[in-house]
Every structure is written in C-alpha cells, then in structure tokens.
C-alpha cells in the first residue's frame, strides 16, 4: 500500500468542484440482525448523539454527513442536530429485508422529514437507499441480505457468506431500476431537494433518475492494482453529466484489509458463543489511515465532487487489548468503541479516535471544509 497517514498539502485543494463535500457516514441504528439487539445501535440517546455529531463537525472537520438507519425518529433527531452545527445532511433510510412496499413507505416518511428541514432552511439531500440488490428482497435470489450478498459474491473465498442461489445481474438490474423509478417518483412528489442513490459497482443504475451519481466504493472483491485504473473506473461515471460522489469508502483496521476490499470484515469467527478474531490478525491503524489518504488522491484525480468515509463509529465491534477479542480490527470505523463491559452490547461505552480520524481531520481541514458554503456546487 502506498500513501502516508500524515497528509501534506493536497493537490486537490485548489481544483474547482473537486472534493468540495467531505464527510463521514453515521449509523443511527439499522435492522441488520447482528444478534446484538433489534438495531445496530443498542445504546442510544440524543445527548450522546449530539456529542458525536459535534465531533464530526468540529474535530473531524466534515462539512457533510451521511445519516442512515431504520428508526425514523432517530434519523430525524440526528438530521436536525447535524443541520444545527452546519453540516450538509444526506438522509438515507435503510430498512433491511422488508417488503418493497414497506421500504417505499419508509422512504416517503423520510422524504417528509427532509422536506420539513429543507423548508426550514437546512442543507439536506435525500438518498433513496443504498445497494438495494443486497438489502432489498425480490431483486436477486436470497431471503435475507447476507444470503443475497453471498449469492452476488459467490466466487469469493469467505468465512461467513454461503451462496444459496445464482444471480442474473442483467435481470436483477432491470428490476432494480424499476424499483428505483417507483422510489424516485414517490420521493419527488414530497421532497423538493436533491435526490440520489448509493450504488454498488455491480449495480447498473439509470442515473437519469437522479441529481447526483453516488457510489459505494468498497462493494467490490478487489481494487485495481494501479491507481490510474481506479481513476478511470470512477471517471467513467462523468458521462452522465452529473456530479459524481463517493457515497461511502473505507477499510477495516488490519494489515490485509485493503486487499480484501469488501470482505475486510471477514476476519472474525462468529460460529461460537462469542465472536473472536482469527489467530494472527492484529490491528493496524496506520494501514487504515494510509488507505484513506491514497483513496482521496484517487478520488481527486477522478474529479469526484464529494466523499464520505465509512464510518464514524461501529459499536457492535468493540475494541479490546486482547487481539482475539479486538473486533474493532474488523471495523471500518474512525473511532474505536470501548465498552464498560466488553461482552455486553447494552453496556455504556466511550470512544477514542484512531490514527485514521486524525489523518482525515487534517486532510479535510486543508480542503477547506470549515469554510461556509464549501459544499456548493461547482
């Protein structure tokens, strides 16, 4: 891996329209069925949320934030808190493994939240979801999202995912665009602001439906070895004539994470009563930080308008000084979660920034993220 966690003066800082929106993804609690509660954020209160949103603005130097989750009350509260500290909000409802009509209804309710905020003067955009081929049933084979994920990545060598069927991506993408068309028509009947969708590389989206092209960068089994090939892969989306944004990018916190790409999380044995990290896997914060810096260089060269790193915090994967229990090594989070009781998902926690947090904060500050209006379009 190339790059350094200590950024110098970035060449992208002076390019008009490039990396003008810099942010982070923030999970407000999603029904991922983690086995640690109904939602991925078991411990939740608005004071803690406001502290974390404040850190995103003032310490990480973001000017935007992607808020995703299943609970509409949490999404609305967090969106208002983010707008109050001056963040541009990308709202993304994420309802996993629910029937398509329910997902569209959930999206419509989120659009109402976004429209109220927009009319109150907040900078808010709405994403019609992300990677629906994985998270939404009825588009590819598989009853649950991890089965659909396994079927899409059937050729991968992984410990967790087991394919249960085959995937015809041509037919799947036709169904995806039909679903997106219904979703967009619903949203635009309610919300008057910017509308997008966060797509995986294997999703062939009709971007004419949207105001921006938004890409889930890490949903791949491997990145091109040469940076110039990555640049070309991303730059081809400019043909749609719309701003290209990286909806999420990132990597886990161990030495092989970058080469494992999407499967960087797959270093944990989840078959026993307690998940444990595979023997020999050790945390590597410098590697995670270096990956982020390298990718920001790639995105700048590709003319990307905005980015969001995945993700601020991942409480289901707490840190431990015992390498076998250090689930944070399998986490993309910029901060490590330290529970009062490591084994209890409902335990109170504190968080500490990783090296990647500090490196990104320095880079974001150099990009001028703290300047008013820095999210503005070119």
C-alpha positions in Angstrom: 0.0 0.0 0.0 1.2 3.5 -0.8 0.5 6.8 0.8 1.0 8.2 4.3 -1.3 8.8 7.2 0.3 12.3 7.5 -1.0 14.3 4.6 0.8 17.2 3.0 -0.8 19.9 1.0 -3.2 18.1 -1.3 -3.2 19.0 -4.9 -7.0 18.6 -4.9 -7.5 21.6 -2.6 -7.3 24.2 -5.4 -9.3 22.3 -8.1 -12.8 23.9 -8.5 -15.6 21.4 -7.8 -13.3 18.6 -6.6 -13.8 17.2 -3.1 -15.9 20.1 -2.0 -18.2 17.9 0.1 -16.2 15.9 2.6 -17.9 13.8 5.2 -18.5 10.6 7.1 -21.2 8.0 7.3 -23.1 7.8 10.6 -25.3 4.9 11.6 -28.3 5.9 13.7 -29.3 2.2 14.2 -30.2 -0.2 11.4 -32.0 -3.5 11.5 -29.0 -5.5 10.3 -29.9 -8.6 12.6 -26.5 -8.5 14.2 -27.6 -10.7 17.2 -26.8 -7.7 19.4 -30.3 -6.2 19.5 -33.0 -5.1 17.1 -30.9 -2.2 15.8 -27.2 -1.9 15.3 -27.0 1.0 17.8 -28.3 -0.6 21.1 -27.1 2.2 23.3 -28.7 5.4 22.1 -29.7 8.8 23.5 -29.8 12.3 22.0 -27.1 13.7 24.2 -24.6 11.1 23.1 -25.7 11.5 19.5 -25.2 15.3 19.7 -21.7 14.9 21.1 -20.8 12.6 18.3 -22.3 14.9 15.6 -20.4 17.8 17.2 -17.2 15.8 16.9 -17.9 15.1 13.2 -18.2 18.8 12.6 -15.6 20.4 14.9 -12.9 17.7 15.3 -13.1 15.7 12.0 -13.7 18.9 10.1 -16.5 17.5 8.0 -18.9 19.8 6.1 -21.4 17.0 5.3 -22.6 13.8 6.9 -24.5 10.8 5.6 -27.1 9.7 8.1 -28.5 6.2 7.7 -30.8 4.0 9.8 -34.1 2.3 10.2 -35.7 4.3 13.1 -37.3 7.4 11.6 -37.3 9.2 15.0 -33.6 8.8 15.4 -32.9 9.8 11.8 -35.0 13.0 12.2 -33.4 13.9 15.5 -29.9 13.3 14.2 -30.6 15.2 11.0 -31.7 18.3 12.9 -28.7 18.1 15.2 -26.4 17.9 12.2 -28.1 20.8 10.4 -27.8 22.9 13.6 -24.0 22.6 13.6 -23.7 23.5 9.9 -23.4 20.1 8.2 -25.0 19.3 4.9 -27.2 16.3 5.6 -27.5 13.3 3.3 -30.5 11.4 4.7 -30.6 7.7 3.8 -33.3 5.5 5.2 -32.1 1.9 5.4 -34.7 -0.8 6.0 -33.3 -4.2 5.6 -35.1 -7.4 4.5 -38.6 -5.8 4.5 -41.1 -6.0 1.6 -40.6 -3.5 -1.1 -43.9 -1.5 -0.5 -42.9 -1.1 3.2 -39.5 0.2 2.1 -41.1 2.8 -0.2 -43.5 3.9 2.5 -40.5 4.2 4.9 -38.7 6.3 2.2 -41.8 8.5 1.8 -41.8 9.2 5.6 -38.1 10.1 5.4 -38.9 12.4 2.5 -41.4 14.3 4.7 -38.7 14.8 7.3 -36.3 16.0 4.7 -38.8 18.4 3.2 -39.7 20.0 6.5 -36.0 20.5 7.1 -35.5 22.0 3.6 -38.3 24.5 4.1 -36.7 25.5 7.4 -33.6 26.3 5.6 -31.4 23.3 6.3 -29.0 21.9 3.7 -30.4 18.5 3.1 -30.4 15.9 0.4 -32.1 12.5 0.2 -30.8 9.2 -0.8 -33.3 6.6 -1.9 -31.3 3.9 -0.2 -28.1 2.0 -0.9 -27.2 -1.3 -2.6 -30.8 -2.5 -2.9 -29.6 -5.6 -4.7 -28.3 -6.7 -1.3 -30.6 -5.1 1.2 -34.0 -5.3 -0.6 -35.7 -8.6 -1.2 -37.2 -9.6 -4.5 -34.4 -8.3 -6.8 -31.9 -11.2 -6.5 -32.1 -14.7 -5.0 -31.9 -14.9 -1.3 -34.4 -14.4 1.6 -32.1 -12.4 3.8 -29.5 -9.8 3.0 -26.5 -11.9 3.9 -27.8 -14.6 1.5 -28.2 -12.1 -1.3 -24.7 -10.8 -0.5 -23.3 -14.3 -0.7 -25.0 -15.0 -4.0 -23.7 -11.8 -5.6 -20.2 -12.5 -4.3 -20.4 -16.3 -4.9 -16.9 -16.6 -6.3 -15.3 -15.1 -3.2 -13.4 -17.0 -0.6 -15.0 -16.1 2.7 -15.7 -17.5 6.1 -19.2 -16.0 6.8 -21.1 -16.0 3.5 -22.6 -19.1 1.9 -24.2 -18.9 -1.5 -27.7 -20.3 -1.7 -28.6 -19.4 -5.4 -27.4 -17.9 -8.6 -27.7 -14.3 -9.7 -28.5 -12.9 -13.1 -27.3 -9.4 -12.8 -28.9 -8.3 -16.1 -32.3 -9.2 -14.9 -31.6 -8.0 -11.4 -30.6 -4.6 -12.6 -33.7 -4.3 -14.7 -35.7 -5.0 -11.5 -33.5 -2.6 -9.6 -34.2 0.3 -11.9 -37.9 -0.4 -11.9 -37.8 -0.2 -8.1 -35.7 2.9 -8.1 -38.1 4.6 -10.6 -41.0 3.9 -8.2 -38.9 5.2 -5.3 -37.8 8.4 -7.0 -41.4 9.2 -8.2 -42.6 8.8 -4.6 -39.8 11.0 -3.2 -40.1 13.8 -5.7 -43.8 14.0 -5.0 -42.9 15.0 -1.5 -39.3 16.4 -1.4 -38.1 19.4 -3.4 -34.4 18.9 -2.9 -31.5 16.9 -4.3 -32.1 13.2 -4.7 -29.6 10.4 -5.1 -28.9 6.7 -4.6 -25.8 4.9 -3.3 -24.9 2.2 -5.8 -22.5 -0.7 -5.7 -20.2 -1.3 -8.7 -22.3 -4.3 -9.7 -25.5 -2.2 -9.9 -26.2 -0.8 -13.4 -28.2 2.3 -12.4 -30.1 4.5 -14.7 -28.6 7.7 -13.4 -31.0 9.9 -15.4 -33.4 9.4 -12.4 -31.1 11.2 -10.0 -29.4 14.6 -9.5 -26.1 13.0 -8.5 -24.2 9.8 -9.1 -23.3 8.3 -5.7 -21.0 5.2 -5.5 -20.4 2.7 -2.7 -16.7 2.3 -3.4 -15.9 -0.7 -1.2 -18.6 -3.1 -2.5 -16.0 -5.0 -4.6 -13.9 -8.1 -4.1 -10.7 -6.2 -5.1 -9.5 -2.8 -6.1 -7.4 -2.3 -9.3 -3.7 -2.6 -8.5 -2.9 0.6 -10.3 -4.3 3.9 -9.1 -4.7 5.1 -12.6 -7.1 2.2 -13.3 -9.2 3.2 -10.3 -9.3 6.8 -11.5 -10.5 5.6 -14.9 -13.1 3.3 -13.3 -14.6 6.2 -11.4 -14.2 8.9 -14.0 -16.4 6.9 -16.5 -19.4 8.0 -14.5 -18.9 11.6 -15.6 -20.6 10.6 -18.9 -23.9 11.1 -17.1 -23.2 14.8 -16.8 -23.9 14.9 -13.1 -21.7 15.4 -10.0 -20.0 12.2 -9.1 -19.8 11.4 -5.3 -18.4 8.6 -3.3 -21.3 7.7 -1.0 -19.0 5.6 1.2 -15.4 4.4 1.1 -13.2 2.8 3.7 -11.5 -0.2 5.0 -11.1 -2.2 8.2 -8.2 -1.9 10.7 -5.8 -4.7 9.9 -2.9 -5.2 7.5 -4.8 -7.2 4.8 -7.9 -5.1 4.9 -7.2 -3.1 1.7 -6.5 -6.2 -0.4 -9.7 -7.9 0.9 -11.8 -4.9 -0.1 -15.4 -5.5 0.7 -14.5 -8.6 2.7 -12.1 -6.8 5.0 -14.6 -7.5 7.8 -14.2 -11.3 7.3 -11.5 -11.9 9.9 -13.8 -12.9 12.7 -15.0 -16.4 13.7 -18.7 -15.9 14.5 -19.5 -19.6 14.9 -19.0 -19.8 18.7 -20.8 -18.3 21.6 -18.7 -15.2 21.3 -17.1 -13.8 18.1 -13.3 -13.9 18.1 -10.8 -12.5 15.7 -8.9 -15.1 13.7 -5.5 -16.0 15.0 -2.7 -13.9 13.6 -4.9 -10.9 12.8 -3.6 -7.8 14.5 -5.0 -4.2 14.4 -3.1 -1.9 12.1 -4.3 1.7 12.4 -1.5 3.2 10.1 -2.6 0.9 7.3 -6.2 2.1 7.6 -5.1 5.7 7.7 -2.8 5.3 4.6 -5.7 3.7 2.6 -7.9 6.7 3.2 -5.3 9.1 2.1 -4.5 7.1 -1.0 -8.2 6.9 -1.9 -8.7 10.6 -1.5 -5.8 11.1 -4.0 -7.6 8.7 -6.4 -10.9 10.4 -6.0 -9.4 13.9 -6.6 -7.8 12.7 -9.8 -11.1 11.2 -10.9 -12.8 14.6 -10.4 -15.1 13.5 -7.6 -17.2 16.2 -6.1 -17.7 14.7 -2.7 -16.8 11.8 -0.4 -18.0 10.2 2.8 -15.8 7.8 4.7 -17.3 4.7 6.3 -17.8 5.2 9.1 -17.7 7.3 12.3 -18.4 4.6 14.9 -19.3 0.8 14.9 -20.4 -0.1 18.4 -21.1 -3.8 17.5 -17.4 -4.2 17.1 -15.7 -3.0 20.3 -12.0 -2.7 20.9 -10.1 -4.9 23.3 -6.4 -5.0 24.2 -6.8 -8.8 23.8 -6.2 -9.4 20.0 -8.7 -12.3 20.0 -11.4 -10.0 21.2 -10.5 -6.9 19.3 -13.4 -6.8 17.0 -12.5 -3.3 16.1 -9.8 -4.7 13.9 -12.6 -5.9 11.6 -14.3 -2.5 11.7 -14.1 0.4 9.2 -14.9 2.9 12.0 -12.7 6.0 12.5 -13.1 5.7 16.3 -12.7 2.6 18.5 -15.6 1.7 20.8 -14.6 0.8 24.3 -17.4 -0.7 26.3 -17.6 -0.7 30.1 -18.4 -4.4 29.7 -16.9 -5.7 26.5 -19.2 -8.7 26.3 -22.5 -6.7 26.8 -23.9 -4.9 23.7 -26.1 -2.8 26.0 -23.1 -1.6 28.1 -22.2 2.1 28.2 -19.2 2.9 26.0 -16.7 5.6 25.2 -14.8 6.2 22.0 -11.3 7.2 21.1 -10.1 8.5 17.7 -7.9 6.2 15.6 -5.0 7.3 13.5 -7.3 7.5 10.5 -9.5 10.0 12.3 -6.6 12.4 12.9 -5.3 12.0 9.4 -8.6 12.6 7.8 -9.3 15.6 10.0 -6.0 17.2 8.8 -6.8 16.4 5.2 -10.4 17.7 5.5 -9.2 20.9 7.1 -6.7 21.5 4.3 -9.5 21.1 1.8 -11.3 24.0 3.4 -14.2 22.0 4.8 -14.7 24.6 7.6 -15.4 27.4 5.2 -19.0 28.5 4.9 -20.6 27.3 1.7 -17.9 24.8 0.9 -20.5 22.3 -0.1 -21.5 24.5 -3.0 -21.7 23.0 -6.5 -19.0 23.9 -9.0 
